[in-house]
Amino acid sequence: MNNAVPSGVGVALITPFNKDLSVDFTGLERLLELCIKGGVDYFVVNGTTAENPTLTKEERYGILDFVLKKNAGRLPVVFGIGGNNTTAVAEEMASFNVDGVSALLSASPYYNKPTQEGIYQHYKALSEASKLPIILYNVPGRTSSNISAETTLRLAADFENIVAIKEASGNLDQITELVLGRPEGFKIISGDDNLTFAMLGLGCDGVISVSGQGVPEVFCKVYDEAALGNWTASKEAHLSLFNLTNLLFAEGNPAGIKATLQLRGICGDTVRLPLVAASDSLKASLKEELNLLKL
């Protein structure tokens, strides 16, 4: 089952919006093609970067259907199903139509601040409900709680269909504990673009990226060159993107990446409240970085 979870560069797709806040499917199609041409390895649909808290269920599944149709089997697709109501998340996973989807990504419950035992029991319920492999998602900056290395390794050992973790704790000691203790085949995926090079050096298995969809031609080199053992070339690609990646998050995600994609002519920069579009000064800085990258 672990083979169903892709390696390499995944991108957490944004949801392009028209000015009237409807989904911009034309822009989404352009984004898919940019990523495929740029060397991305798989798509993640309905992650936080997609502004999924502001999407209706009909929109979320309509976007998934659109991506599956336009992708036409070219790249694997991962779908995000998460929340802080364990029963509701488990019910959605149990009823999910798995056709065309490789795995489910599920963030640790936000706001409730469960104990480590609560996090374990949450994912136990999801494991028992899901027909697909599950990728844990540890992002304490958004959830206000951390999945400890001990809890992750316990889940990996106890449930065959919990096969990977997207790690965005920013804690390299914790990530090292995972590398040292993981069972065979369990994948550790970077959830932090600017730590991806370091995590690959520790032996992690790739990244689910925000910036990778904006500049796939450069970002994919960080992973691809490392996978070939060309660490100097990987480092050069990483360093060339360092300032751009920091700018992408300077005014919140996905405002920065949407501004970048607008500058590249892929889609508009419209976001749904409570998010607001990137400032003119941030757009100017992003444009400078894109010019340096010759994009």
C-alpha positions in Angstrom: 0.0 0.0 0.0 2.9 2.3 0.6 3.7 2.4 -3.1 0.4 4.3 -3.6 1.9 7.3 -1.9 3.9 9.3 -4.4 7.5 10.5 -3.9 9.1 13.6 -5.2 7.5 17.0 -5.5 3.9 17.3 -4.8 2.1 20.7 -5.0 -0.7 21.9 -2.7 -2.8 23.5 -5.4 -4.4 26.8 -4.9 -8.0 27.4 -5.9 -8.1 30.2 -8.5 -11.0 32.5 -8.1 -12.7 34.9 -10.6 -13.4 38.5 -9.4 -16.9 37.4 -8.5 -15.4 34.8 -6.2 -16.5 31.8 -8.3 -13.9 29.1 -9.1 -11.7 30.0 -12.1 -11.5 26.7 -13.8 -9.6 28.1 -16.8 -6.9 29.4 -14.5 -6.8 26.1 -12.7 -6.3 24.3 -16.0 -3.4 26.6 -16.9 -1.9 25.9 -13.4 -2.1 22.1 -13.9 -0.3 22.4 -17.2 2.4 24.7 -15.8 3.1 22.2 -13.1 3.2 19.2 -15.4 5.5 20.9 -17.8 7.7 22.1 -14.9 8.3 18.6 -13.6 6.0 18.3 -10.7 5.4 14.6 -9.6 1.9 14.8 -8.1 -1.0 17.1 -7.2 -2.6 17.7 -3.8 -6.2 18.9 -4.1 -8.1 20.5 -1.3 -5.3 21.3 1.1 -5.1 24.4 3.2 -3.5 26.3 0.4 -6.7 25.7 -1.6 -8.6 27.9 1.0 -10.7 24.8 1.7 -12.3 26.3 4.8 -14.1 28.8 2.5 -15.1 26.2 -0.1 -18.4 24.4 -0.1 -18.5 20.6 -0.3 -19.9 20.9 -3.9 -16.9 23.2 -4.8 -14.4 20.9 -3.3 -15.6 17.8 -5.1 -16.2 19.7 -8.3 -12.6 20.9 -8.2 -11.4 17.3 -7.6 -13.5 16.0 -10.6 -12.1 18.8 -12.8 -8.5 18.0 -11.8 -8.9 14.3 -12.4 -10.4 15.0 -15.8 -7.8 17.5 -17.0 -4.9 15.6 -15.5 -6.1 12.5 -17.3 -4.0 10.1 -15.3 -0.7 11.9 -16.1 0.2 12.5 -12.4 -1.0 10.9 -9.2 -3.6 12.9 -7.2 -3.8 13.2 -3.4 -7.0 14.6 -1.8 -7.3 16.4 1.5 -9.9 15.4 4.0 -9.5 16.8 7.5 -11.1 18.7 10.3 -11.6 18.8 14.1 -14.7 16.6 14.2 -13.4 13.1 14.1 -16.7 11.5 13.4 -17.5 13.8 10.5 -14.0 13.3 8.9 -14.2 9.5 9.3 -17.7 9.5 7.7 -16.4 11.5 4.8 -13.5 9.2 4.3 -15.7 6.1 4.5 -18.0 7.5 1.8 -15.2 8.9 -0.5 -15.1 7.7 -4.1 -11.6 6.6 -4.4 -11.5 6.4 -8.2 -8.4 8.3 -9.5 -7.0 9.2 -6.1 -3.8 7.7 -4.7 -4.1 8.7 -1.0 -5.8 11.0 1.5 -4.0 13.9 3.3 -5.4 14.7 6.7 -4.2 17.5 9.0 -4.1 17.0 12.7 -7.2 18.5 14.4 -7.1 22.2 14.8 -8.3 24.4 17.7 -9.4 21.6 20.0 -5.7 21.1 21.0 -6.0 17.3 21.7 -3.5 15.4 23.8 -1.2 13.0 22.0 -3.6 10.2 22.9 -6.4 12.2 21.4 -4.4 12.6 18.2 -3.7 8.9 18.1 -7.4 8.0 18.6 -8.4 10.5 15.9 -6.2 8.9 13.3 -7.1 5.4 14.5 -10.7 6.2 13.7 -9.7 7.6 10.3 -7.5 4.6 9.5 -10.5 2.3 10.3 -12.8 4.3 8.0 -10.5 5.0 5.0 -10.3 2.8 1.9 -7.2 4.7 0.8 -3.7 5.2 2.3 -3.5 8.2 4.7 -0.8 10.8 4.9 -0.7 12.5 8.3 -0.2 16.2 8.3 1.6 17.9 11.2 1.4 21.7 11.0 1.5 23.1 14.5 1.6 26.7 13.2 -2.0 26.2 12.0 -3.4 23.6 14.4 -1.9 24.8 17.7 -0.7 21.3 18.5 2.2 19.1 17.5 2.1 15.5 16.5 5.1 14.2 18.5 7.6 11.8 16.9 6.5 9.1 19.3 2.8 9.5 18.3 3.7 9.4 14.6 5.8 6.3 14.9 3.1 4.6 17.0 0.5 5.3 14.3 2.9 4.1 11.6 3.5 0.9 13.5 -0.1 0.2 14.4 -1.9 1.0 11.1 -0.9 -0.4 7.8 -2.8 2.3 5.8 -1.1 5.2 7.7 1.9 5.3 5.3 3.4 8.8 5.4 3.6 12.2 7.2 3.8 15.7 5.8 6.0 17.3 8.4 5.7 21.1 8.8 6.8 21.4 12.5 10.1 23.0 11.5 11.7 20.9 14.1 14.7 19.1 12.6 15.4 17.2 15.8 11.8 15.8 15.7 12.2 15.0 12.0 15.5 13.2 12.7 13.7 11.0 15.3 11.2 10.1 12.6 13.9 9.2 10.1 15.7 7.0 12.7 12.5 5.3 14.0 10.2 4.9 11.1 9.2 1.4 9.9 10.3 0.3 6.4 8.4 2.1 3.7 6.9 4.9 5.8 7.5 8.2 4.0 8.5 11.5 5.5 7.4 14.5 3.4 8.6 18.0 3.9 5.8 20.5 4.5 8.1 23.5 4.6 9.6 24.6 1.3 12.7 26.3 2.8 13.5 23.2 4.9 13.1 20.7 2.0 16.8 20.7 1.1 17.8 20.0 4.8 15.1 17.3 5.1 16.2 15.6 1.9 19.7 15.5 3.4 18.3 13.7 6.4 16.8 11.1 4.1 13.2 12.3 3.7 11.2 11.4 0.7 10.1 14.7 -1.0 7.9 17.6 -0.4 4.3 18.9 -0.7 5.1 22.4 -1.7 3.4 25.8 -2.1 6.1 27.5 -4.0 6.6 24.6 -6.3 3.4 25.4 -8.3 4.6 29.0 -8.8 8.1 28.2 -10.0 8.1 24.5 -10.8 10.9 24.8 -13.3 13.3 25.7 -10.5 11.8 24.2 -7.4 11.7 20.7 -8.8 15.4 20.8 -9.3 15.9 20.8 -5.5 14.4 17.3 -5.3 15.4 16.0 -8.7 19.1 16.9 -8.3 19.3 15.5 -4.7 17.7 12.3 -5.9 20.5 11.9 -8.4 23.1 12.7 -5.7 23.9 16.1 -7.2 23.8 17.9 -3.9 25.6 21.1 -5.1 23.0 21.6 -7.9 20.2 20.9 -5.4 21.6 23.4 -3.0 22.0 26.1 -5.7 18.3 25.6 -6.7 17.3 25.8 -3.0 19.3 29.0 -2.3 18.0 30.7 -5.5 14.4 30.3 -4.2 15.1 31.2 -0.5 14.0 34.8 -0.7 11.1 34.1 -3.0 9.7 31.5 -0.6 10.0 33.8 2.4 8.1 36.5 0.4 5.3 34.0 -0.5 4.4 33.7 3.2 5.1 37.3 4.2 1.4 38.3 4.1 -0.1 34.8 4.5 -0.7 31.8 2.3 -2.0 31.7 -0.4 -2.0 35.4 -1.0 1.7 35.3 -2.0 1.6 32.3 -4.3 -1.6 33.7 -6.0 0.2 37.0 -6.6 3.1 35.1 -8.1 0.8 33.1 -10.4 -0.9 36.4 -11.4 2.6 37.8 -12.3 3.2 34.7 -14.4 -0.1 35.1 -16.2 -1.7 31.9 -14.9 -4.6 33.2 -12.9 -5.8 36.2 -10.8 -4.8 36.9 -7.2 -8.3 37.0 -5.8 -8.8 35.3 -2.4 -11.9 34.8 -0.2 -12.3 36.5 3.1 -11.0 36.4 5.8 -7.9 36.4 3.5 -7.0 39.5 1.5 -4.8 39.9 -1.6 -1.1 40.6 -1.5 -0.1 44.3 -1.2 1.4 46.2 -4.1 4.8 46.3 -2.3 4.8 42.5 -1.9 3.9 42.1 -5.6 6.8 44.3 -6.6 9.2 42.3 -4.5 7.9 39.0 -5.9 8.3 40.4 -9.4 12.0 41.2 -8.7 12.6 37.6 -7.5 10.9 36.2 -10.7 13.1 38.5 -12.8 16.2 37.1 -11.0 15.0 33.6 -11.9 14.3 34.7 -15.5 10.7 33.6 -15.1 
